[in-house]
Amino acid sequence: MTDAGIFGPSGLVVLGLIAIGGFLLVGSAAVHEWARSSFPSRIRTRFRLLKADLSSRQGMRRVRNRVLKRSLDIVIAVPLLALLAPVLLCAIVLLWLTEGRPIFYVSTRYIGLDKPVRVIKLRTMVRDASSPKYRLKERFMRDGYLDIPINCEVYTPVGRILERLQIVELPQLLNVLIDGMSLVGNRPLPRENLELLSRFPSWESRFDSPAGITGISQVVGKLALTPPERLGLESLYSKVYQEGNIIMCDLHIVWATVSSVFLRNRGIPLARAQDMLRRHLPKP
């Protein structure tokens, strides 16, 4: 900031971005709800919930986190999608030339307990990856988390490159803009995975924050975590979203994600990830 404070050039840019993000947030939510039959009743319900939240300090923090996170998601996702469009186009052409169609993998995932959406990714596996001959669920499903190692035979050569560089996730920027996903959050899961997770106590708390493209489990390393450890991390992240400084927390996760992609490191240790999340919670 300059000596002019928030009214200086940089301050006006920041305020302008937040205003645009807030406008897009309200507009996208309104359009989404207008498509449903009970639009007026849903608006009334949201106003009641908002009024209840604003009646306490913790509730106000939840509202702040919700608005800031969604606004930043939109403000960042739009230019990011435009900037990375050439990379995505090159990946699409490469897949089409080497693997043929389908180029995209689309599946129904839950980004909330009662919110299924069609999640879009680039196809990085062979066409018949779900065939019984590969026995992927029997080999790699762990209590609700299906984590397939990159050296598995179902990945195509091009698919392994796209997975390592995380280019496979770029189409999900559309899910961020349209469906309310976030850039950072716990990964969306299929229905059958939720049924397996339900055996754990308080498993629903992982859905107390928006699902995201990258998240705390990804930067630790999914294969390095047991299902209870992963669920604990995801629940702790949701707690930060509800009560803490979610923006700074997300920045740390994004930095760790970028480092793992470009520096090819193995992620951060579990204890360090837990400590990082707790640092962004209010002190008792």
Residue frames relative to the residue before (quaternion, step in Angstrom):
aa qw qx qy qz dx dy dz
M 1.0000 0.0000 0.0000 0.0000 0.00 0.00 0.00
T 0.3923 -0.6920 0.5499 0.2547 3.54 -1.17 0.59
D 0.7215 -0.4132 0.3116 0.4600 3.55 -1.32 -0.10
A 0.5974 0.5760 -0.3678 0.4197 3.59 1.18 -0.36
G 0.4409 -0.7139 0.4509 0.3043 3.57 1.29 -0.01
I 0.8260 -0.2097 0.1507 0.5010 3.55 -1.09 -0.69
F 0.6586 0.5015 -0.3208 0.4602 3.60 1.21 -0.27
G 0.4721 0.6435 -0.4581 0.3914 3.58 1.26 0.18
P 0.7338 -0.4351 0.2782 0.4414 3.62 -1.24 0.21
S 0.6956 0.4575 -0.2920 0.4708 3.60 0.82 -0.94
G 0.6367 0.5307 -0.3341 0.4487 3.57 1.02 -0.74
L 0.6526 0.5118 -0.3115 0.4638 3.57 1.00 -0.83
V 0.6150 0.5410 -0.3457 0.4577 3.59 1.08 -0.70
V 0.6593 0.5061 -0.3034 0.4660 3.56 0.93 -0.94
L 0.6698 0.4892 -0.3005 0.4709 3.57 0.88 -0.94
G 0.6400 0.5334 -0.3247 0.4477 3.57 1.03 -0.76
L 0.6516 0.5112 -0.3125 0.4653 3.58 1.00 -0.84
I 0.6534 0.5026 -0.3138 0.4711 3.57 0.98 -0.85
A 0.6476 0.5178 -0.3207 0.4579 3.58 1.00 -0.83
I 0.6521 0.5036 -0.3143 0.4716 3.58 0.97 -0.87
G 0.6487 0.5196 -0.3173 0.4567 3.55 0.98 -0.87
G 0.6580 0.5044 -0.3130 0.4633 3.57 0.96 -0.85
F 0.6359 0.5270 -0.3240 0.4614 3.57 1.02 -0.82
L 0.6761 0.4837 -0.2927 0.4724 3.57 0.92 -0.92
L 0.6106 0.5602 -0.3389 0.4456 3.56 1.09 -0.76
V 0.6972 0.4565 -0.2699 0.4823 3.54 0.81 -1.02
G 0.6714 0.5176 -0.3037 0.4348 3.56 0.94 -0.91
S 0.6784 0.4837 -0.3025 0.4629 3.59 0.89 -0.91
A 0.6381 0.5173 -0.3282 0.4664 3.58 1.04 -0.75
A 0.6593 0.5155 -0.3137 0.4485 3.58 0.95 -0.85
V 0.6579 0.4995 -0.3141 0.4680 3.58 0.95 -0.87
H 0.6436 0.5315 -0.3202 0.4480 3.55 0.97 -0.87
E 0.7103 0.4507 -0.2625 0.4726 3.56 0.89 -0.90
W 0.6062 0.5741 -0.3615 0.4149 3.58 1.05 -0.69
A 0.6268 0.5491 -0.3298 0.4436 3.56 1.18 -0.61
R 0.6567 0.4839 -0.3121 0.4871 3.57 1.22 -0.21
S 0.6087 -0.6230 0.3634 0.3308 3.51 -1.14 0.68
S 0.7581 0.3859 -0.2030 0.4850 3.59 1.04 -0.70
F 0.0812 0.8540 -0.5096 0.0662 3.58 1.03 0.79
P 0.6951 0.4696 -0.3180 0.4418 3.69 0.68 -0.90
S 0.6757 0.4894 -0.3122 0.4544 3.60 0.90 -0.85
R 0.6354 0.5225 -0.3326 0.4612 3.57 1.05 -0.69
I 0.6237 0.5272 -0.3377 0.4680 3.57 1.03 -0.74
R 0.6512 0.5068 -0.3191 0.4661 3.59 0.95 -0.87
T 0.6430 0.5219 -0.3233 0.4579 3.57 0.98 -0.84
R 0.6669 0.5027 -0.3056 0.4574 3.58 0.94 -0.85
F 0.6374 0.5147 -0.3325 0.4671 3.55 1.01 -0.71
R 0.6334 0.5193 -0.3330 0.4671 3.59 1.02 -0.75
L 0.6613 0.4948 -0.3047 0.4743 3.58 0.96 -0.88
L 0.6408 0.5230 -0.3240 0.4592 3.57 1.01 -0.82
K 0.6450 0.5208 -0.3185 0.4596 3.57 0.98 -0.85
A 0.6490 0.5105 -0.3123 0.4697 3.57 1.02 -0.83
D 0.6506 0.5219 -0.3188 0.4502 3.59 0.98 -0.83
L 0.7058 0.4844 -0.2701 0.4407 3.56 0.91 -0.91
S 0.5803 0.6040 -0.3727 0.3995 3.57 1.26 -0.10
S 0.7627 0.2548 -0.1760 0.5678 3.61 1.25 -0.08
R 0.6221 -0.5548 0.3969 0.3842 3.56 -1.23 0.50
Q 0.6599 0.4988 -0.3157 0.4647 3.58 0.93 -0.84
G 0.6398 0.5234 -0.3211 0.4622 3.57 1.05 -0.76
M 0.6385 0.5162 -0.3231 0.4706 3.57 1.03 -0.79
R 0.6266 0.5250 -0.3389 0.4657 3.58 1.07 -0.71
R 0.6271 0.5313 -0.3368 0.4594 3.59 1.03 -0.75
V 0.6541 0.5037 -0.3115 0.4706 3.57 0.94 -0.92
R 0.6410 0.5286 -0.3226 0.4534 3.59 0.93 -0.90
N 0.6804 0.4892 -0.2946 0.4592 3.58 0.85 -0.97
R 0.6505 0.5317 -0.3168 0.4402 3.55 0.95 -0.88
V 0.6987 0.4659 -0.2711 0.4703 3.59 0.87 -0.98
L 0.6778 0.4928 -0.3031 0.4538 3.59 0.86 -0.93
K 0.6777 0.4999 -0.3052 0.4446 3.57 0.83 -0.94
R 0.6861 0.4712 -0.2953 0.4691 3.58 0.88 -0.90
S 0.6376 0.5264 -0.3313 0.4546 3.58 0.97 -0.80
L 0.6816 0.4763 -0.2923 0.4723 3.59 0.88 -0.89
D 0.5881 0.5691 -0.3661 0.4431 3.59 1.07 -0.69
I 0.7058 0.4559 -0.2675 0.4716 3.57 0.84 -0.97
V 0.6623 0.5166 -0.3080 0.4468 3.57 0.89 -0.95
I 0.7103 0.4340 -0.2594 0.4898 3.61 1.02 -0.74
A 0.6662 0.5413 -0.3174 0.4030 3.60 0.91 -0.91
V 0.6349 0.5514 -0.3456 0.4164 3.61 0.95 -0.79
P 0.7305 0.3819 -0.2711 0.4970 3.68 0.65 -0.92
L 0.6040 0.5619 -0.3623 0.4337 3.60 1.11 -0.62
L 0.6429 0.5150 -0.3165 0.4704 3.57 1.01 -0.82
A 0.6612 0.4941 -0.3041 0.4755 3.58 1.00 -0.84
L 0.6699 0.5172 -0.2954 0.4432 3.58 0.95 -0.91
L 0.7672 0.3712 -0.1841 0.4896 3.56 0.96 -0.91
A 0.3613 0.7532 -0.4796 0.2685 3.59 1.27 0.10
P 0.6516 0.4988 -0.3463 0.4546 3.68 0.89 -0.72
V 0.6299 0.5219 -0.3344 0.4680 3.60 1.05 -0.76
L 0.6602 0.5040 -0.3018 0.4680 3.56 0.94 -0.91
L 0.6470 0.5216 -0.3167 0.4572 3.58 0.98 -0.84
C 0.6439 0.5150 -0.3181 0.4680 3.58 0.98 -0.84
A 0.6457 0.5164 -0.3144 0.4665 3.58 1.00 -0.83
I 0.6403 0.5259 -0.3215 0.4583 3.58 1.00 -0.83
V 0.6635 0.4959 -0.2999 0.4732 3.58 0.93 -0.93
L 0.6505 0.5221 -0.3138 0.4537 3.58 0.95 -0.88
L 0.6587 0.4937 -0.3084 0.4768 3.58 0.96 -0.83
W 0.6517 0.5276 -0.3157 0.4441 3.56 0.96 -0.87
L 0.6941 0.4769 -0.2748 0.4640 3.58 0.98 -0.87
T 0.7692 0.3876 -0.1939 0.4695 3.60 0.96 -0.84
E 0.8157 0.2478 -0.1022 0.5127 3.58 0.97 -0.82
G 0.3928 -0.7233 0.4845 0.2964 3.57 1.17 -0.44
R 0.6621 -0.4931 0.3770 0.4199 3.54 -1.28 -0.21
P 0.5538 -0.1457 -0.8164 -0.0740 1.52 -2.31 1.04
I 0.4344 -0.6980 0.5122 0.2485 3.55 -1.13 0.69
F 0.7585 0.3229 -0.1699 0.5400 3.55 1.09 -0.77
Y 0.2400 -0.7154 0.6350 0.1654 3.51 -1.28 0.55
V 0.0310 -0.8097 0.5846 -0.0403 3.55 -0.56 1.19
S 0.0935 0.7979 -0.5881 0.0943 3.57 -0.79 1.01
T 0.4961 -0.6409 0.4972 0.3097 3.55 -1.22 0.52
R 0.0263 0.7933 -0.6044 0.0684 3.56 -0.69 1.13
Y 0.3977 -0.7048 0.5355 0.2414 3.54 -1.18 0.58
I 0.1558 -0.7814 0.5999 0.0718 3.55 -0.73 1.14
G 0.7387 0.1237 -0.1243 0.6509 3.54 1.41 0.09
L 0.6989 -0.4738 0.3039 0.4412 3.59 -1.17 0.33
D 0.7983 0.1655 -0.0748 0.5742 3.58 1.04 -0.76
K 0.6132 0.5488 -0.3476 0.4495 3.58 1.07 0.64
P 0.0148 -0.8010 0.5979 -0.0256 3.59 0.01 1.28
V 0.0127 -0.7724 0.6349 0.0069 3.58 -1.09 0.74
R 0.4839 -0.6256 0.5217 0.3198 3.54 -1.30 0.31
V 0.1672 -0.8102 0.5593 0.0533 3.57 -0.32 1.28
I 0.2405 -0.7935 0.5521 0.0875 3.56 -0.90 1.04
K 0.0823 0.7641 -0.6370 0.0600 3.56 -0.97 0.95
L 0.5334 -0.5607 0.4979 0.3914 3.55 -1.27 0.16
R 0.4662 -0.6743 0.4872 0.3011 3.58 -1.01 0.72
T 0.0579 -0.8195 0.5701 -0.0092 3.57 -0.65 1.12
M 0.6774 0.4533 -0.2865 0.5035 3.60 1.27 -0.01
V 0.6500 -0.4845 0.4002 0.4273 3.52 -1.30 0.20
R 0.6677 -0.5445 0.3283 0.3871 3.57 -1.16 0.59
D 0.7733 0.3329 -0.1760 0.5101 3.58 0.96 -0.82
A 0.1607 0.8309 -0.5178 0.1252 3.58 1.08 0.72
S 0.6845 0.4745 -0.2884 0.4724 3.59 1.10 -0.62
S 0.4151 0.7200 -0.4617 0.3100 3.59 1.28 0.05
P 0.5878 -0.6002 0.4092 0.3561 3.63 -1.06 0.70
K 0.5800 0.6173 -0.3914 0.3595 3.61 1.09 -0.51
Y 0.6890 0.4633 -0.2880 0.4772 3.60 1.16 -0.49
R 0.1931 -0.8369 0.4944 0.1337 3.59 1.27 -0.38
L 0.1114 0.8483 -0.5107 0.0845 3.58 0.97 0.86
K 0.6804 0.4830 -0.3050 0.4590 3.59 0.88 -0.86
E 0.6508 0.5072 -0.3211 0.4649 3.57 0.97 -0.78
R 0.7241 0.4543 -0.2445 0.4577 3.58 0.99 -0.80
F 0.8494 0.2299 -0.0542 0.4719 3.58 0.87 -0.93
M 0.5312 0.6114 -0.4383 0.3897 3.63 1.14 -0.12
R 0.0162 -0.8030 0.5948 -0.0345 3.57 -0.77 1.07
D 0.8206 -0.2900 0.1517 0.4684 3.56 -0.20 1.32
G 0.8118 -0.2586 0.1239 0.5086 3.59 0.91 0.87
Y 0.7030 0.3745 -0.2588 0.5464 3.60 1.26 -0.16
L 0.1353 -0.7815 0.6066 0.0552 3.56 -0.68 1.13
D 0.0600 0.8105 -0.5719 0.1113 3.58 -0.16 1.32
I 0.1058 -0.8191 0.5638 0.0051 3.55 -0.28 1.32
P 0.3981 -0.7402 0.4800 0.2516 3.63 -0.53 1.08
I 0.6137 -0.6084 0.3756 0.3349 3.54 -1.12 0.76
N 0.6743 0.4923 -0.3055 0.4578 3.60 1.16 -0.44
C 0.3990 0.7171 -0.4788 0.3120 3.58 1.28 0.15
E 0.5729 -0.6492 0.3906 0.3127 3.56 -1.04 0.80
V 0.5882 0.5999 -0.3829 0.3842 3.62 1.16 -0.30
Y 0.5929 0.5554 -0.3770 0.4448 3.60 1.20 -0.31
T 0.3845 -0.6891 0.5632 0.2451 3.54 -1.07 0.79
P 0.6576 -0.5073 0.3541 0.4298 3.64 -1.17 0.36
V 0.6686 0.4660 -0.2965 0.4980 3.59 0.95 -0.85
G 0.6218 0.5686 -0.3322 0.4240 3.56 1.03 -0.79
R 0.6305 0.5320 -0.3384 0.4527 3.58 1.01 -0.75
I 0.6401 0.5142 -0.3236 0.4703 3.58 1.00 -0.80
L 0.6737 0.4969 -0.2975 0.4590 3.58 0.88 -0.93
E 0.6390 0.5155 -0.3219 0.4715 3.58 1.07 -0.70
R 0.6738 0.5034 -0.3072 0.4452 3.59 0.85 -0.92
L 0.7340 0.3975 -0.2244 0.5029 3.58 1.02 -0.79
Q 0.4169 -0.7373 0.4342 0.3065 3.58 1.34 -0.02
I 0.3334 0.7349 -0.5156 0.2880 3.60 1.19 0.47
V 0.5372 0.6477 -0.3831 0.3809 3.56 1.18 -0.56
E 0.7054 0.4885 -0.2597 0.4431 3.59 1.10 -0.69
L 0.4600 0.7369 -0.4304 0.2451 3.63 1.18 -0.36
P 0.6395 0.5302 -0.3640 0.4212 3.67 0.88 -0.71
Q 0.5904 0.5931 -0.3741 0.3996 3.60 1.17 -0.42
L 0.4438 0.6529 -0.4745 0.3894 3.58 1.25 0.02
L 0.5960 0.5437 -0.3552 0.4722 3.59 1.18 -0.53
N 0.6344 0.5162 -0.3274 0.4731 3.58 1.05 -0.72
V 0.5998 0.5491 -0.3541 0.4619 3.57 1.13 -0.65
L 0.7263 0.4492 -0.2455 0.4588 3.58 0.83 -0.99
I 0.7730 0.3865 -0.1867 0.4672 3.60 0.93 -0.89
D 0.8183 0.3258 -0.1251 0.4566 3.57 0.80 -1.03
G 0.5605 -0.6364 0.3899 0.3589 3.60 1.20 -0.06
M 0.3680 0.6855 -0.5303 0.3367 3.58 1.16 0.45
S 0.3574 -0.7150 0.5558 0.2283 3.55 -1.30 0.20
L 0.5941 -0.5373 0.4414 0.4044 3.56 -1.25 0.24
V 0.7790 0.1667 -0.0700 0.6003 3.57 1.11 -0.78
G 0.4094 0.6892 -0.5241 0.2874 3.56 -0.89 0.92
N 0.6569 -0.4767 0.3823 0.4416 3.55 -1.27 -0.06
R 0.5601 -0.6473 0.4001 0.3273 3.56 -0.95 0.87
P 0.4718 -0.6414 0.5159 0.3160 3.61 -1.08 0.68
L 0.1910 -0.8073 0.5549 0.0628 3.57 -1.06 0.75
P 0.5326 -0.6047 0.4744 0.3545 3.61 -1.18 0.48
R 0.6883 -0.4984 0.3418 0.4013 3.57 -1.27 0.42
E 0.6740 0.5032 -0.3226 0.4340 3.62 0.81 -0.89
N 0.6092 0.5407 -0.3580 0.4564 3.60 1.11 -0.56
L 0.6307 0.5363 -0.3325 0.4517 3.58 1.03 -0.77
E 0.6365 0.5362 -0.3318 0.4441 3.55 1.01 -0.78
L 0.6594 0.4834 -0.3045 0.4887 3.59 1.07 -0.67
L 0.6535 0.5219 -0.3125 0.4505 3.58 1.02 -0.79
S 0.5889 0.6329 -0.3612 0.3494 3.57 1.10 -0.66
R 0.5535 0.6045 -0.4042 0.4060 3.60 1.21 -0.14
F 0.6328 0.5217 -0.3271 0.4695 3.58 1.26 -0.35
P 0.4963 -0.6502 0.4723 0.3284 3.62 -0.98 0.72
S 0.8545 0.1041 -0.1097 0.4970 3.56 -1.12 0.82
W 0.2406 0.8033 -0.5142 0.1802 3.58 1.09 0.61
E 0.5949 0.6036 -0.3670 0.3835 3.59 1.12 -0.60
S 0.5585 0.6464 -0.3930 0.3403 3.59 1.13 -0.52
R 0.5460 0.6012 -0.4134 0.4118 3.63 1.16 -0.32
F 0.6886 0.4604 -0.2702 0.4908 3.58 1.24 -0.42
D 0.4672 0.6681 -0.4534 0.3602 3.60 1.23 0.31
S 0.7040 0.3041 -0.2513 0.5905 3.57 1.30 0.31
P 0.6123 -0.5647 0.3884 0.3942 3.63 -1.14 0.49
A 0.4904 -0.6322 0.5078 0.3195 3.58 -1.07 0.71
G 0.1567 -0.8309 0.5321 0.0430 3.56 -1.06 0.71
I 0.6304 -0.5290 0.4188 0.3838 3.53 -1.37 0.15
T 0.7644 0.0617 -0.0520 0.6397 3.56 1.03 -0.80
G 0.0347 -0.8203 0.5707 -0.0139 3.56 -1.17 0.44
I 0.7549 -0.4108 0.2728 0.4324 3.51 -1.34 0.06
S 0.6442 0.5216 -0.3328 0.4496 3.62 1.01 -0.70
Q 0.6414 0.5377 -0.3255 0.4400 3.56 1.05 -0.75
V 0.7071 0.4526 -0.2870 0.4612 3.60 0.93 -0.78
V 0.6057 0.4955 -0.3706 0.5002 3.60 1.21 -0.23
G 0.4788 -0.6246 0.4662 0.4040 3.54 0.98 -0.91
K 0.3661 -0.7786 0.4634 0.2122 3.56 -0.26 1.28
L 0.6868 0.4939 -0.2941 0.4449 3.56 0.95 -0.83
A 0.6396 0.5263 -0.3235 0.4574 3.59 1.24 -0.37
L 0.6802 0.4842 -0.2739 0.4774 3.58 1.28 -0.17
T 0.3821 -0.6526 0.5903 0.2823 3.54 -1.13 0.63
P 0.6605 -0.5145 0.3455 0.4239 3.64 -1.11 0.43
P 0.6641 0.4775 -0.3426 0.4621 3.68 0.85 -0.72
E 0.6353 0.5210 -0.3359 0.4605 3.61 1.02 -0.73
R 0.6658 0.4952 -0.3077 0.4656 3.56 0.94 -0.86
L 0.6562 0.5037 -0.3135 0.4663 3.57 0.92 -0.87
G 0.6316 0.5336 -0.3278 0.4571 3.58 1.04 -0.73
L 0.6473 0.5100 -0.3123 0.4726 3.58 0.99 -0.84
E 0.6789 0.4977 -0.2933 0.4531 3.56 0.89 -0.95
S 0.6447 0.5056 -0.3180 0.4771 3.58 1.04 -0.75
L 0.6401 0.5164 -0.3223 0.4688 3.58 1.04 -0.76
Y 0.6133 0.5303 -0.3447 0.4730 3.59 1.06 -0.70
S 0.6484 0.5114 -0.3189 0.4651 3.60 0.95 -0.84
K 0.6178 0.5396 -0.3399 0.4600 3.57 1.08 -0.69
V 0.6266 0.5121 -0.3346 0.4828 3.58 1.05 -0.74
Y 0.6354 0.5322 -0.3293 0.4523 3.59 0.98 -0.80
Q 0.7076 0.4595 -0.2598 0.4697 3.57 0.98 -0.82
E 0.8463 0.2316 -0.0557 0.4765 3.58 0.88 -0.91
G 0.7792 0.4066 -0.1786 0.4423 3.61 1.07 -0.59
N 0.6838 -0.4343 0.3815 0.4452 3.52 -1.28 -0.56
I 0.1441 -0.8517 0.4994 0.0661 3.55 0.27 1.29
I 0.6167 0.5645 -0.3648 0.4099 3.62 1.03 -0.65
M 0.6782 0.4618 -0.2930 0.4909 3.61 0.86 -0.89
C 0.6119 0.5455 -0.3426 0.4589 3.57 1.06 -0.73
D 0.6698 0.4961 -0.2995 0.4642 3.59 0.91 -0.92
L 0.6231 0.5427 -0.3432 0.4465 3.59 1.02 -0.75
H 0.6391 0.5124 -0.3231 0.4740 3.59 1.00 -0.77
I 0.6628 0.5013 -0.3064 0.4643 3.60 0.97 -0.84
V 0.6357 0.5189 -0.3282 0.4679 3.59 0.99 -0.80
W 0.6512 0.5115 -0.3174 0.4621 3.59 0.93 -0.87
A 0.6595 0.4962 -0.3079 0.4733 3.58 0.96 -0.84
T 0.6286 0.5322 -0.3311 0.4604 3.60 1.07 -0.72
V 0.6669 0.4946 -0.2966 0.4719 3.58 0.88 -0.96
S 0.6444 0.5242 -0.3205 0.4553 3.59 0.98 -0.82
S 0.6700 0.5019 -0.3083 0.4517 3.58 0.93 -0.85
V 0.6616 0.5032 -0.3087 0.4624 3.60 1.07 -0.70
F 0.7986 0.3420 -0.1636 0.4676 3.58 0.71 -1.08
L 0.7308 0.3835 -0.2390 0.5116 3.59 1.12 -0.55
R 0.3329 -0.7889 0.4568 0.2412 3.55 1.39 -0.07
N 0.3219 0.7302 -0.5429 0.2616 3.58 0.93 0.85
R 0.5682 -0.6396 0.4170 0.3068 3.55 -1.24 0.28
G 0.6571 -0.5016 0.3254 0.4589 3.56 1.17 0.32
I 0.5511 -0.6062 0.4609 0.3411 3.53 -1.35 0.00
P 0.5806 -0.5962 0.4139 0.3690 3.61 -1.10 0.58
L 0.6565 -0.5333 0.3731 0.3813 3.54 -1.22 0.56
A 0.6713 0.5066 -0.3076 0.4450 3.60 0.84 -0.94
R 0.6485 0.5093 -0.3159 0.4693 3.56 1.03 -0.77
A 0.6400 0.5208 -0.3232 0.4633 3.58 1.01 -0.77
Q 0.6471 0.5109 -0.3171 0.4686 3.58 0.96 -0.83
D 0.6579 0.5095 -0.3050 0.4632 3.57 0.95 -0.89
M 0.6370 0.5320 -0.3249 0.4534 3.58 1.00 -0.83
L 0.6618 0.4993 -0.3069 0.4674 3.59 0.91 -0.84
R 0.6745 0.5011 -0.3005 0.4513 3.59 0.90 -0.91
R 0.6044 0.5719 -0.3568 0.4246 3.60 1.10 -0.65
H 0.7067 0.4485 -0.2566 0.4833 3.58 1.16 -0.53
L 0.5393 0.5666 -0.4189 0.4611 3.56 1.28 0.33
P 0.5932 -0.5640 0.4153 0.3968 3.62 -1.11 0.51
K 0.4698 -0.6575 0.5051 0.3029 3.57 -1.06 0.69
P 0.5583 -0.6247 0.4218 0.3466 3.60 -0.96 0.83
